[in-house]
Amino acid sequence: MTAPWQQVLANIGALNNPQAPFSYWVDRDAIVGHWFVAKITSLGIGSVDSFDKE
């Protein structure tokens, strides 16, 4: 049994993990994914505390 499309879209946020280098969201009726090339965890004035490039 397949889920209705609106139900699938409503659950896309559950795929996101703060530790993963990618995220998903819904734009109108489409699922959009984004791969982060670099993730900066915090910024200070004139400095970067953590910079991970994968």
C-alpha positions as CSV (number, residue, x, y, z in Angstrom):
1,M,0.0,0.0,0.0
2,T,1.4,3.4,-0.9
3,A,1.1,6.6,1.1
4,P,-0.7,9.6,-0.4
5,W,1.7,12.2,-1.8
6,Q,0.6,14.9,0.7
7,Q,1.4,12.4,3.6
8,V,4.9,11.8,2.1
9,L,5.5,15.5,1.9
10,A,4.4,16.1,5.5
11,N,7.0,13.6,6.7
12,I,10.1,14.8,4.8
13,G,11.4,16.7,7.8
14,A,11.9,13.4,9.6
15,L,14.7,12.6,7.2
16,N,16.8,15.5,8.4
17,N,19.6,14.7,10.9
18,P,21.7,17.6,12.3
19,Q,24.9,15.4,12.1
20,A,24.4,14.6,8.4
21,P,25.9,16.8,5.6
22,F,22.6,17.0,3.8
23,S,19.0,18.1,4.4
24,Y,15.6,17.8,2.7
25,W,12.6,20.1,2.6
26,V,9.4,20.6,0.6
27,D,9.0,23.4,-2.0
28,R,5.4,23.4,-3.2
29,D,4.9,19.8,-4.3
30,A,8.5,18.8,-4.7
31,I,11.1,17.3,-2.4
32,V,14.4,19.3,-2.4
33,G,17.7,18.0,-1.1
34,H,20.8,20.0,-0.4
35,W,24.3,18.7,0.2
36,F,26.5,20.9,2.4
37,V,30.1,21.1,1.0
38,A,31.3,22.8,4.2
39,K,29.6,23.1,7.5
40,I,30.5,25.9,9.9
41,T,29.2,25.2,13.4
42,S,29.7,28.6,15.0
43,L,31.1,31.9,14.1
44,G,32.8,34.5,16.3
45,I,33.8,38.0,15.4
46,G,36.7,37.6,13.1
47,S,37.1,33.8,13.7
48,V,35.5,30.5,12.9
49,D,35.4,27.9,15.8
50,S,34.8,24.9,13.6
51,F,35.0,24.4,9.9
52,D,34.5,20.9,8.3
53,K,35.0,20.4,4.6
54,E,34.1,17.0,3.4
